[in-house]
Amino acid sequence: MSIYDLWFSRLKINLKDKIRLLKTHDSIENIWISVFKKNEFNSNKKIYEKFLNAWKLEELKKMYYYMKQNNINCINYYDSLYPQKLKNHDDAPGVLFFKGKFNLINNGLTVGIVGSRDCSLYGKNVAINIANDLARNNINVISGMARGIDSMAHKGALKEDGRTFAVLGCGVDVIYPKENADIYKQIQESGCVISEFEPKTKPFSWNFPLRNRIISGLSDLLIVVEAGEKSGSLITVNYALQQGVDVIAVPGSISSKFSKGTNELIKDGAYIFTKLQDIYSILGIKYEKSLNKKQNIEKKYNKIYSVLSDVPMHIDKIVEITNIDIKYLYELLFEMQVKKHVNCIDGSFYVKNQQLI
């Protein structure tokens, strides 16, 4: 994170020009140098003024320290953590702000789940069940933390200690809607909240269509659970199609206003969701049937044991590899110590019990 990143995020130039700058330089700092040291843009007064207007050093410093104080970070287009999936598209954001564990978004497959804010009980249950199953199968769930289907998708993943990510249409320090405060906090424990908008940015209506391209761009598959004829979810679908991301839609009653959009998508050629296996078939992976709670605990227990060896492993590394929430992981590790299956060293490192190897 640097002052230059904040400057670039504030530039009021169109996305194509931003992408051109990113592709013709090797760092945002060098873009700044080209503008203010090499004077490469002085001949175009309108563009130069936009560069200059964004370079309010004292304001940028205040935002930089605000982010530091509030555990907000950002990565830019050149960062090794920046998702290649986004780089593959010509509408990639130059800077992404986040709170939480951004690095985990690059681990494994990611499925986007979207739908209307105004949704039915049927839609809510489907979203929860799909996200539940994806989490059990160690697949990331990404959505927009809006009311309705988005919230249900996050809840479903969180219920199974899965990785879930929320792309916001406001700053990552702004909880919107307010009733999602608990979800907002929980998401940061297993994944992160993401935005291309600077912290403190309010949830303006025009921000949401822009954020939709990031949801679809980070997805290996996009699931539309419910959508009316004019649902914003259909904007996400259009982005997905432009980005080459497969779309699967959940069918609904022909008389339901909540399913008019999804039924139309199916009519137009989207994959139809009839069972959970449909998702895994499109992703090209073997479907692993959902486990009951006891079996799921055993599975996680075995997963922890399989990553440990006689070489001490830090708790943070175990979290990263197993994708198990750290609070729950401590509980399981404590049980494993009681059963003498693992040993704890210096409070944060774990090894297999040598007598069992």
N, C-alpha and C positions, 0 to 999 in steps of 0.2 A: 504494500500500500504506500502510495506516495502522493505528494501535492500535485504532481503531473497527472496522475490518474483522475483526481477530482476535477482538475482543469478540463481534461478531455471529456469527462462525463457531462460537463456544463456547456460544452460547445453547442450553439444553436445553428448547426448546419445539418443538411439532410443526410440520411443514413448512407446513401451511396457515396457521398463525398467522404464520410467518416471511414467507410470501408476502404476507399481508395488510399486514404492517408495511412491506414493500418497496413495495407499490403505493399506500400512503397517505402516503408520505414521498418526498422527492426526494434524500435521501442517507442513508447509514448514520450519519453524524455527527448528522444531525437526528433520527434515531430515538433516538440516545443522549440528545440534548438533551430530547426529549419525555419520556423516562423519568426522567432525573436532575435536570433543571433545571425543566421544566414540571410535573413530578410527575403526569403524565397517567395513570399506572398504579398509583398508590399505593392506590387503593381495592381492587385485586385483590392481596391479599398473596401468594398462591401464585405468580402471574406475576411480581410485583415481586421476590420472592426469587430467582427464576431469573435475572432481569436482573442482580441484585446479585451473585449467585454467579459469574457470568461475568466481572464487572468486578474482576479481581484485577490491579491496575495493574502491580505489580512482575513478576508472572508474564508478563503481556502484553508488557512491555518486554523481558524476557529472550528471549521467542520472536521478537519483532521484530528484535532484534540477531542472534539465531541465524540467522534467515532472510537478513539482509543479508550475514552472513559466508559463507553457503553458497549464494549466488546463487539464492535462492528468492524468488519474487515472488508476488503475488496480485492479482486483480482482483475488483471487486464488481459487483453487479447493475446499477449505474448507469454503469459504465465504458464508454467508447466502444468498447473492444475486446471487451466481453462479447458473445458470439454471440447474434444475434437469434433463431436457431433455438431456443435454450434459453429465451429470454424468452417465446416463443410458448406455452410449457407451464406449467401451474400447479404443477409440481413442480421448478421451476428452483432450483438452489442459489444462495444469496445471495452466497457467496464461493467463488472457485476459486483454488487454489494451483497453481503451475506452475514447472517448470524447463525452459528452452529458449525457443523462438521461438513464443510463443502467438499472435502476430498473424497467422501464416501459416494458422491454422485457418479464418480468415474469407475466405481466397482460394480461389475455385473450389468444385467439388463435393467432397463427402466421402462415402466408402462405408465402412460398418462391416462388419468381418469377424469373426465369432464362431464358437465351436464348443467341443467338449469338451476338457478337459485330457487325458483318456485317449482317444487317437484312433489311427486306422490310418495306415499309410504312404500309402494312397490319399488320405485326408483331408489329410495334411500336404502332399502334392504339389499337390493342388487349391488349397489355401490359398496356397501359394507362387506358383503360376502365375497365379492371379487377381490377387494383390497386385502381382506383377511387371508384369502388363499394365496395371493401373490406374495404376501409377507411370509407366510409359512414356507413358501418355496424360494425364499431369499431373493425376491425380485423387488427392486425399488418401485415405489409408487410416487408419482408426481402429480400435483394438481395446483389449484389457485387459491385455496383457503377461503373461497367465497361461501356464502350460505348455501344450503341445499346439498347437491351431489358432491361438490368439492369437499365440504366438511366431512361428509360421510366417508369419502374415500380415505381421508387422513385418519379418521377415527378407526376405520377398519384395519388399516396398517398398524396403527399404534397399539391396538388391542393385542396384536401378536408380536409386539416388540420389533416390528419391521422398520426398515428405513423408509422414510417418507420426506418429501421435499415440497415446499410451497413457493410458487413464483407469484410475487405480489404486484399489484398495480399501484403501489405507494411505497414509501420508504420502509426499509426492513425494521425500523424502530416504531412504526405505526401499526397498531393492532386494528385491523379492519376485516370484518365487522367486530365490534367490541365483545360480542358474546363468544368469540373464538379465542379469548385470552388464554384459556387452559390449553387448547390445541396448539396455539402459537408457541407456548413454552415447551410443550412435550415434543413438538417437531424438532426443536433445536437439540434435544437430547439424543435423538436417533438419526437425524439428518440436518436439514437447515432451511431457513427462509432466505429467499433470493429475490433481488430486484435490480433492474438496471437504473432505477430512479434513486437519486441521492437521498440519504436519510433526511427525515422531516418532511418529505414530499407527501402531500395529502392525496387521498384516493380519488383523483379526478377521473371522471367517466372516460375521457379519451386515453387514459393510461392503459386501460384493461385490454383493448384490442391489441396494443403493442406487446403487452406481456404474454399474450396468447401464443405468439410465435416462439417464445422461449420454452413454454410448456411442450409444444409439439416438437420443437427442435431438439429437446433433450430426451424425447421419447423414442423407444424402439417400436412401439405400438401405441396407438391412441384409441381409447375406449370411450364411446359416447353413450352414457347411460340413459339420459332423458334429455330431450330438447324440443322446445316448441318451434313453430315456424320461423320465428325471428330471434331465436336464442343466440346469445353471444358465443355459445359453444360451436356454432356453425362457422364462426370466424376461425376458431382453432382448427377445425376440420379443413378449411381452405388452406391454411398455412401448412398443415400436415401433408396435404396432397402436393403442394408446391415443393415441399422438402423431401418428398419421396417416402413419407412415413405411412405405413398401413393403418387403415381405420376400420374398426369393428363397432357396430352399433347394436344396442339392445332393443329388440322389437317390443312394441306395446300395443295396447288396444287401439283399433282404428278410430274409436270414438273419444280417445283420451287426448286432450290438448297438450299434455306433457310429452306425447310420443309422436306428434305429427312430424317433427324434424327428423327424428331417428328413423321412423318408418320410411320417410322420403329418401334418406341416405341409403338405406338397404335397397330401395327401388332403383337408386342410381348406381348401385354396384358395390357399396361397402360390404365388408364381411358381416354376416349375421351371427350374433351371439345367441346360442341355444344351450350351451353347457360350458363349464369351466375349461374342459379340454380344448375347446375352440381357440382359446387364447394361446395355449402352449403349442398347439399345432401351427399357428401363424408364426410364432417366435422360433419354431424349429427345435424345440426342446422336449424332453420326455416329461409327461405330466406325472407329478408325484402327489398322490391322493392326500387330502388333508388328514392330519392326525388328530386324535383326541388329546385332551390336555396332558394326560399322563404320558402318552407316547411322545408328545411334543417336548416335554421336559427331558425325557430319556434321550431324544434326538439331540437336544442342545447340550446335555451332559456329555454325550459321546463326541459331539463336535469340539467341545472344549478340550476333552482328553486327547483327541486326535492331533490338535495343533501344538500341544505341549510336548516337551522332550526333557532330556537331562540338562539342556542349556536353559538357564533362567530367561523367562519371557515377561516383559513388563505388561501390566494390566492394560495400558492403552493399546498395545499391540494386539492383545487378545481381543479387545473390543473391535478393533479394526478388521481383524481376520474373521471373527465369528459373527459380527453384526448383532451381538446381544447387548441390550441396554446395560450400562455399567452397574446400575443398582441391582438389577436382577443377576448380573454376572457375579457380583460379590456374594450374593446369596448362594448361588450354585457352587462357587469355589469354596465357600465356608463348609457346605455339606460334603464336598469332595475331600476337604481336609479332615473333617470328622471321621469320614470313612477311610482315611489314610490313603486316598488315591493320588493326592497331590500334596506338595509341601510349599509353604509360603516363605520367601526369603526377603528380608528387609522390608516387609510390609507391602511391597508393590510388584515383586517378581515371583513367578510361580514355575515349578518344575514337577514332572511326574515323580511319584514315589519310586525310588530306585528298586525297592524290593519287588515291585509289580512289573518292572520292565523285563 
